[in-house]
Every structure is written in structure tokens, then in C-alpha cells.
Amino acid sequence: MQPKSPSIQECPVGRAVETVGEWWSILILRDAFQGATKFDEFSQSLGIAPNILSRRLAHLTESGMFVRRRYNERPPRYEYVLTDKARDFFPVVATLLAWGNKHLAPKGEAILLANRHDRRPFNPVVVDAAEMQPITLANAVIIAGPRASRLMRKRLTSLKAMNPAVAPAGD
């Protein structure tokens, strides 16, 4: 059951998790970024049960991450084509890959993200586009946006870690 709290529904992180937070969804998107488009390709790569794959693909299509396009008339067959919305999710997967390599690969990296032209491994970081500086817990704070409800504004002002005057532990 999806959370129905107004603070979760209003939060962009909560809405993002509702769209792609189920782990099969992220793995399906990962495979799509690597070129998979057909049901059988996802099924073979992931070893996922067909009913679960069908539900996940339907959800990702309904959420605007894929466009379903027929590629065969008889029998009818469809492929799942990434949308711009899904392509915008790629940096999230790249960041997950980097985090997984850093913290969950004690024997070393099995997969690296690399430059397409010269195969130089990338080291993904999230940066502020204006300053080109890494965004970290130590230099970031959550503030209310122009469309924040009164309840959201109250919630944000009550968050100790998000108070600009309070430095996060460990920094």
C-alpha cells in the first residue's frame, strides 16, 4: 500500500519513490539504459516472473517512463522505449552505481561507468549547475518551494537536520 501522508505526496522524493522506488523498476530502467526494449530481453536479463515484469512495465509506462510501441503485428509484440522523463533518471542510476561500487564491492568493482569515446571510467558526483560544486549533506539544506503548502512549510522548519544553522553530525 502506498503512503498517503500529505507530506509524502507533496515531497518530490516521495513522488519519485512512488514512480521508481520498487527495486524491479530501477533494474528494468537500468537494463533499458543498456539497450533492452523488449519484454523477453528484460525477462532474460532479470530472471523476473512474467506477471511481475508485466506489472512493472505497465506501471513505468503509465508513469511516463516508457512509451509502449508495437513492433510486430502477428502476433502483437511491443517494445518499451525510454522517454525523456526516463532519460532524466539516468544520473540517479549512475549515482547508485558509484555508491554501490564505493560501499558494496569489497573485492572491487565488477561494473564501471565510463566515457563512451575513450572508455575512461567516470566518477559520478551530484553538482550544483551554477557553481559546479558537489552537493553534500554538509552544504545542502531543504527549503520550501513556491508551491509548498502551509503544512509542508511547518514540517520543513521543524526538521533539525535541515536547519541552515545546524551542521550535520560528522562534518
TANORJO-V348089 format. One line per field, one symbol per residue. ss: DSSP state (~ for helix, > for strand, _ for the rest). psi: psi as a letter, one per 40 degrees, with the letter a starting at -180 (. if undefined). A space follows every 10 residues. Layout:
# TANORJO-V348089
ss = ???
psi = ???
This chain:
# TANORJO-V348089
ss = _____~~~~~ _~~~~~~~~~ __~~~~~~~~ ~~~____>~~ ~~~~~~___~ ~~~~~~~~~~ ~~___>>>>> >>____>>>> >>_~~~~__~ ~~~~~~~~~~ ~~~_______ ___>______ >_____>___ ___>______ _________~ ~~~~~~~~_~ ~~________ _
psi = hiiehddddd hdddddddde ehdddddddd dddeehdidd ddddddfihd dddddddddd ddeedihhhh ehdhihiiih hhiddddeed dddddddddd ddeegdeihd hihihddeeh highihihdd efiihiddei ihihidehid ddddddeehd dehdehhihe .
